[in-house]
């Protein structure tokens, strides 16, 4: 079974349901299935070769969802191109993956200047669909390890790498999403995060159950609130930063979200204190998943009911179906319950490798285990607790300091909006713990005050030696704090 088959079955079961609710109109499952079949046939006509690449550079829209589904239906490989990226980065990805077809929004055209590949603007999709109207649904003859998508990743540090996500990983994700969240035909998913990123893992699971994708009218926190308040939104995935913005909107209240039943955060951790605040505001609907592009979205899951136990506020969940998650020592030995080591995973969710990078693939997948680069532990109940990225552990005076612990402590101060903790080379300690802090609007705090606050909670070893105040923490285009950039700013301030 292929990922697109979940959609085909839903279209046959709920033909009259609304599949996409966009500002410019609605699309039923019957119509969407007809359009996807026609557009998939058009893509095959442009390039008959199976497993050729199709790059899509577009914002969230009904057209974007339609062409993404058509790529899945055509047996081709989806290459998402971030419309908020730079021409240099887009060209680097295009040159690496060599897509034969590039689909783009009109305002993304400049990002593709000079890039090879046949081009189709999203405003021209209707003509392609009309040309192939009535086409049968394509029949695919591919294996479970063949590639469905190549998604580029680099986290907050390092050069981006093309992750080959196979059909089996997408199927495992779809089944787990439906099982864990209980999606049904009444759900209305607010497309708050970019389709090019985390939202893509929710596209098919929602459609598989007859639900509806709600395309927002505009962007930003106010547009998200409107989609929930006025258009019946019941589910969304978004980064923690957007959740904080929703709570900070003028006049914000739980009444703005009358149908909300699942608010899933990801892409970055949420400190325990902020999670408490979010649960108080939104109610028992908060949830999260742990995964990475190399094992998309949900190696582990925290359901809303899992957060009822205060001991679980710092956890990222229990292992999902079709995957194994374990903790491994630097020597390659699996560690027992409660010991800290590298998080490793194997199973259907794991990528087949990095695009045209066999040596890096061999270093990352060893004896079937994906080495995530994250440190953590699994408790006796099976809950995974992350400590940090291996490279982000600060070793100061011979002691390991996990930045997330310090960030959690800083987040408990009422004036702190968000923080990033890192190590700076130090002649005495080897590395000194430092932090960059973004304060809440209208709030004030001194460096001495925050240092004392952390020291009282964590003791002297984990207390930052210096705190840098920034008006805004630098972020990626999807809202992740860029720790490398934060650290560079701190080094510059230290040197001045």
Secondary structure as GFF3:
##gff-version 3
##sequence-region A 1 496
A	DSSP	alpha_helix	3	13	.	.	.	ID=ss1
A	DSSP	beta_strand	18	22	.	.	.	ID=ss2
A	DSSP	beta_strand	25	28	.	.	.	ID=ss3
A	DSSP	alpha_helix	29	46	.	.	.	ID=ss4
A	DSSP	beta_strand	53	57	.	.	.	ID=ss5
A	DSSP	alpha_helix	62	74	.	.	.	ID=ss6
A	DSSP	beta_strand	77	80	.	.	.	ID=ss7
A	DSSP	alpha_helix	87	97	.	.	.	ID=ss8
A	DSSP	beta_strand	101	104	.	.	.	ID=ss9
A	DSSP	three_ten_helix	106	112	.	.	.	ID=ss10
A	DSSP	beta_strand	118	121	.	.	.	ID=ss11
A	DSSP	three_ten_helix	122	124	.	.	.	ID=ss12
A	DSSP	alpha_helix	125	131	.	.	.	ID=ss13
A	DSSP	beta_strand	147	153	.	.	.	ID=ss14
A	DSSP	beta_strand	161	166	.	.	.	ID=ss15
A	DSSP	alpha_helix	167	181	.	.	.	ID=ss16
A	DSSP	beta_strand	188	191	.	.	.	ID=ss17
A	DSSP	alpha_helix	200	208	.	.	.	ID=ss18
A	DSSP	beta_strand	212	215	.	.	.	ID=ss19
A	DSSP	alpha_helix	221	230	.	.	.	ID=ss20
A	DSSP	beta_strand	235	238	.	.	.	ID=ss21
A	DSSP	alpha_helix	240	248	.	.	.	ID=ss22
A	DSSP	three_ten_helix	254	256	.	.	.	ID=ss23
A	DSSP	beta_strand	262	265	.	.	.	ID=ss24
A	DSSP	alpha_helix	272	282	.	.	.	ID=ss25
A	DSSP	beta_strand	286	292	.	.	.	ID=ss26
A	DSSP	beta_strand	295	302	.	.	.	ID=ss27
A	DSSP	three_ten_helix	304	308	.	.	.	ID=ss28
A	DSSP	three_ten_helix	310	312	.	.	.	ID=ss29
A	DSSP	beta_strand	318	319	.	.	.	ID=ss30
A	DSSP	beta_strand	323	328	.	.	.	ID=ss31
A	DSSP	beta_strand	341	347	.	.	.	ID=ss32
A	DSSP	beta_strand	353	354	.	.	.	ID=ss33
A	DSSP	alpha_helix	358	364	.	.	.	ID=ss34
A	DSSP	beta_strand	365	366	.	.	.	ID=ss35
A	DSSP	beta_strand	369	378	.	.	.	ID=ss36
A	DSSP	beta_strand	384	389	.	.	.	ID=ss37
A	DSSP	three_ten_helix	390	392	.	.	.	ID=ss38
A	DSSP	beta_strand	394	396	.	.	.	ID=ss39
A	DSSP	beta_strand	399	401	.	.	.	ID=ss40
A	DSSP	alpha_helix	403	411	.	.	.	ID=ss41
A	DSSP	beta_strand	416	426	.	.	.	ID=ss42
A	DSSP	beta_strand	430	439	.	.	.	ID=ss43
A	DSSP	alpha_helix	447	458	.	.	.	ID=ss44
A	DSSP	beta_strand	466	469	.	.	.	ID=ss45
A	DSSP	alpha_helix	483	495	.	.	.	ID=ss46
###
